[in-house]
Every structure is written in C-alpha cells, then in structure tokens.
Amino acid sequence: MSLIESITVKNLDHLGIVAGLIDEIGIVELINQKLGVDNREKIATGQVIKALILNGLGMVSRPLYLFSQFFEDKAIEKLNRTGINSEYLNDDKIGLLMDDIYKLGLTNLFIEIGLLVIKKFKIDTSYAHLDSTSFHLHGEYNNIEIAENDQERQILITKGYSRYYRPDLKQCVLDLIVSSDSGIPLFMRTGDGNESDKAVRSFYFK
C-alpha cells in the first residue's frame, strides 16, 4: 500500500474556530457540572452539546436520526475529544439530553453561558437589542392544558404570525436579547406560536 492510499482526509472547515471558542468559553465544563458525568457512557453530556453547536453552525438541516452523518467526514476527535466517533451521537442520546436540559431550565442555562462569554471577552452590556422570530413546525402538536404556574408550563405550538411566510403551519416563537457590543446573545426565551410582539416588549421594557 502506497503512502497516498493510506491517507484519510477529514474536514474541519470553519468548525475548528467554533470548537476553539466553545473550549475557551468553558461550555462543555459548565454542562457537565450542571448535568453530571456518567463514567459508563462513551460520551459526556458536555461533548454532546458541543456537537449540537457544531452541527447547528454547520449550516445543515437534517432529521435527528441522521445527526451522526454530519460528522462522518469531519475530524471529530480534533473538534470534540479524542476517543469520540460519530456513532456515539445518536438520536436516543440527544433526545434524552434535550429532556434533561428542559428539566434543568433552558433559559437559565443560556443566561449562565452568556455570563461566561461576557466575563471572558469583557463584553459591554450597557445597551441591548430585543427581537423575536418564529420557527414553523410540521405535525399535529396537540395543545396541552396550560399549567397554573407559568414557569412550569410548556409552550403552545400553534398558528400565529409567520416570519417565514408559512401561515399554514404551526409554529413557536423565540425571543432573543443581544448586546450592542458584538451582538452577543444575553437572554433567550421560547414562546407560544401566537405570542404578540407588543406584549413581549411591554414585558421586557415595562
């Protein structure tokens, strides 16, 4: 076998920079601290979150069961951690992790990560910008009974004003506050599909 035949080529693309920033911020360590590490598992929860971020910034959109295919041509041991392969990133593992994140509180976790970024890169937070967008979804998404405690209830996947011009589909809404300095996300909140922008702005800036 020649030297050329024994060479395997893997891509990093722009994801090498993203992976480096994730490590510098300390996102993996924070996730592992919050959700714990099970030594029986082949991949820690923090590494799965890192893989989700890399996938999200890889500009692709695939069903969850095809998630591992994204990393088949990537140098995953360089991007994430030595000893990890794409087969560990299956939909069962990711689904359970998403449930754990929901129970922990996604908004609070997002704020903690934002504070890490502010401290690490000395971001000026004197001014901020609030905006919202919608994400359309396919499927029935039957509405559930709303809990009395607004902190505990799930969002309603329902029809509303669609920013993506798909009024025929149900949707959810994402509210995001970013800093005027560098546009760093500071606060994130998910909302009902029919949530009013006016009501949201009144809530944040009352």
N, C-alpha and C positions, 0 to 999 in steps of 0.2 A: 504494500500500500504506500502510495506516494504521500509526501507531506501535505500537498494540496487536498488530497482525498480525505485526510484525517481532520481537516479543519471544519469546525462547526461555527456558523455565523449566527449571532444573536443581536437583536436591535436594542438600542437604548433610546434613540430619538431624543425628544425634549424631556422625557421622563426621568432622565438622570438628574436634571436640575430639580425637578419636583421632588424626587426621592431625597435629595440632599437637604432641601428646605424642610421636609417633614421631619427628618432626623434632627436638624438644628433646632427646630421649634420644640421637639420632645413630645410629639403627638402619640407615638407608639407607647412610650413610657406612661403617659397620662392614662391612656385607655387601659393598659394592663393594671395600673394601680386601681382604677375605678371598678373594673370588671373581674380582676383577678386573673391568675395564670394557672391552668391545669397542666401539670407536667406530663400527664398521659396523652395530651393532644400533640399532634405533629406540628401545629402552627398556633401561635398565641393570638388572642383576640386583637392585640395592637397591630400585628402584622397583617391581619385580615382587613382592618380598617385602612391601613396604608395601601393595600392592594386595591381597595374600593376607590380611594382617592386617585390612584394612578390610572385606574380604568376610567373614572369619570373625566379626568383631564386628558385621556387618550382620544377624545372626540369620537367615541363609538357609542352605539345604542343597540344592545342585544338583550334577549331574554336572559333571566338569571341563570337558567340551566346551561347556558353557553358561556358563562362568565370565564371559566378557566381557559377557553380557547384564545382569549385576548393575550394571554401570557405565553402561549406556546412558542412564539417566535421572539420573545423578549428575554433578555438576560436577567431573569427574575432573581437569581442569587446575588446579583450586583445591585438590583433595585430594592430588594427587600432584605433577605437574610440568607446566609449560607445554610444549605440543607433543605430549603423550601423548593418545591416544584409545583407546577400549575395544577396538578391533580388534587392538591390539598384545598384548593379554593373552589369547593363545590357549592351548589345551591343549598344543600342542607346546612352546612356550616354557616353560610352567610345569612340564611333565614333565621337561624337560632340567635345569631349575633344581633340582627336587627330587632328581634324581640327583646333581647337584653338591653339594648340601647334605649328602646322605647320605655321600658320599665325604669331605667335609670333617669330618664328625662333628657330628651334631645336638645331642647333649648338651653338648659343649664350647662350641659356638656359643651355646646357650641360657644357659650359665653366664656367658659374656662379656657378653651383653646384660643379664643380671641384675646383674652388677657395675657396668655403666654406670648402671643405674637406682639402685642403692644409693648410688653416689657422687654422682649428680646430685641426688637428693632426700633424701640423708642418712638412709637407712632404718636403723633399729635392728635388728641381726641377732642379738641376744643369745638370742632364743628363736625356735623354728621349729616348724612343724606338717607332718607327713608324712601323705599319704593317697594312695589309688590308686583308679582307676576302670577300667572296661572299655569297649571300643568294638566293637560287633558289626559284622561284615562279611558281604557276600553274595559267593558264588562258591566255587570249589573250594579255592584256595590250598593246593596240594600242598606238603607239608613237604619242605624241602631237607635235605641232610646237614649236620649241625652241625659247624662248624669247631672244631679243637682250641683255637684261641685265642678265648676268649670275647669279646674286644674286637672281633673281626672277623666273627663270625657274625651272621646275620640272625635276627630274632625269628621264633618259630613262630606262625603264625596257626592256632589250634586251639581246640577247645571247652574251656570251663572255667566257673568260677562267674560267671554273668552278672548284673551290677548292673542291667541293663535288662530283665531277665526274658525273655531270648531264648536259653534253653539249647539251642535247635535250631540256632543259628548259631555259626560260628567267630568268634573274637574276638582282640584284642590288649589289652594292659594298659598303662596309663600311670601311673607313679609321679611324684608332684609334692610338692616341699617348698616351703612358703611361709613368709614371715616373719610373726611375730605382730604386728609393726608394719605395718599397712596391707594385709596379705595379699599381699605382692609375691612372685611366683614366683622362687625362688632356684636350684632344681635340678629338672631334668626327665629322666626315663629311660623308655624304652619297654621292655616285657617280653612274654614269651610269654603266650599266651591262657590257659594253665593255671597261671600263676605263683601261688605261695602268698603271701598277705599276711604270714603269720607269718615265712616265710623272708626276705622283703624287709625287714621291720622288724628282724629279727635282723642282717641285713647292714648296715643303716644305723646301728644303735644298739648294735653289739657292743662 
